[in-house]
Amino acid sequence: MVADHQGGEHQGGISRFVADMLGRDAVKLPRRQFLHLAANAAALPFLSSLAGAQSYPTRPLRLIVGFPPGGGADTVSRIVGQWLSERLGQQVIIENRPGASTNIAAQAVINSPPDGYTLLYYGASTLINTSMFPNLPFDVRRDIAPVSGLAAFPMMLVANPSVPAKTVAELIAHAKANPGKVTMASFGTGSASHLAGELFKMMAGINMVHVPYRGGAPMVTDLIAGQVQVGFDVMVTSLPHVRTGALRVLGVAGNNRFDMLPDVPTVAETVPGYEARTWAGVGVPKGTPTEIIARLNHEINAGLANPTIKSRLAEIGTIPIIFTATEFGTYIATESEKWAKVVKFAGVKPE
């Protein structure tokens, strides 16, 4: 009865709308013709939305990145952003908004209109915040609609060359002999870099002092300068400095050795079971039309599958991850559960 009543009110509203459109003579139309016009009127909002999605985009887009320029997030964003600009026919502006463990960037996107013109660089760090900050005024799992994956970032344990350790085993021995004196950098409290370090400390049974930065680029700058001693970083940022000798790599954090560093052992070869990596994707404000999300997903995935883009991503030490929007949502849910357990176990708190 409720549905019939609401349907009656809706039909009456459509009838009045058609009558208003046609004028008073509308009431003189044959019933079949009048109902046909009413059905067309009911479809107008949907057709308007569809037309808007088909013409999208008509102006530049912004991709908000919660890390400073020069780091892995920024590098990948600019590679994909350039591709999107060419495919969409509109400039994709990379807007760096570091701070508050990427919460500033996330809130900027959540507060934006859900029209497909403001995109979020959605990284593991952004997701980790949902467990680390219990009083956030938003929840990216609820307020951000997944669009697509971007890349997986293999991580590695790097050190300033002055550190008296050339292997993971030697670092563990050095840290045990100097408890609380070895500094461990990360690209932000609660970031994947931070949790990779906490997991390492926990599994190796050592104590190192955490020193957070506002992104990978400033962290690496201080590692090279010797202001901090070791840290877990993505290959994008540190690999060039490892190649020049400005940084020393002690171990890679994946299950297997990296093709680009075949002689470097995994951390797990010394600390069995250890694994850490991070990832990134793209999200938009909840409520963004599904047609626009589908368009963005299609164009981003086309880029990740493009040989030139794949080669550029491989050169900097990242691996494309191709998802449908639904698959990316499922992946986020799984990652959220995993990192929540790590945050709780390690007792990570905002600083």
Secondary structure, 3 states (H helix, E strand, C coil): CHHHHHHHHHHHHHHHHHHHHHCHHHHHCCHHHHHHHHHHHHHHHHHHHHHHHHHCCCCCEEEEECCCCCCHHHHHHHHHHHHHHHHHCCCEEEEECCCHHHHHHHHHHHCCCCCCCEEEEEEHHHHHHHHHCCCCCCCHHHHEEEEEEEEEEEEEEEECCCCCCCCHHHHHHHHHHCCCCCEEEECCCCCHHHHHHHHHHHHHCCCCEEEECCCHHHHHHHHHHCCCCEEEEEHHHHHHHHHHCCCEEEEECCCCCCCCCCCCCEHHHCCCCCCCEEEEEEEEECCCCHHHHHHHHHHHHHHHHCHHHHHHHHHCCCEECCCCHHHHHHHHHHHHHHHHHHHHHHCCCCC
